[in-house]
Amino acid sequence: MDKDGNYIVADTKNNRIQKCTPNGDSSDCYAAVGGGGRGKGKDQLYQPYGVVVAPNGVYFVTDTRNNRVQKCQPGTPLKPGQCETVGGAGGRGGGQDQMNRPVGVVIASLR
């Protein structure tokens, strides 16, 4: 959930992150990230599995089939947010700049 109580869901097979209001009406959901369909663009994801919302409202998404972690600004119902790669820029593999189908992401508080 985000700070406003909205549900944030990895809609894996539809290649997007959905944002839904807590009122229980499915018509109040929209693609907050990944509205550009499957792919590697700034508005695209390929089977995202994990999503976490940072305290500042930014989403971190495991873009599993693209072998990367994306940092995304959430969008609006008419314009999905844009993302930048923050992990896995080197594609699939075991190198320091590579990932192999990541599925989870966590934000830790450092003190």
Secondary structure, 3 states (H helix, E strand, C coil): CCCCCCEEEEEHHHCEEEEECCCCCHHHEEEEECCCCECCCCCCECCEEEEEECCCCCEEEEEHHHCEEEEECCCECCECECEEEEECCCCECCCCCCECCCCCCCCCCCC
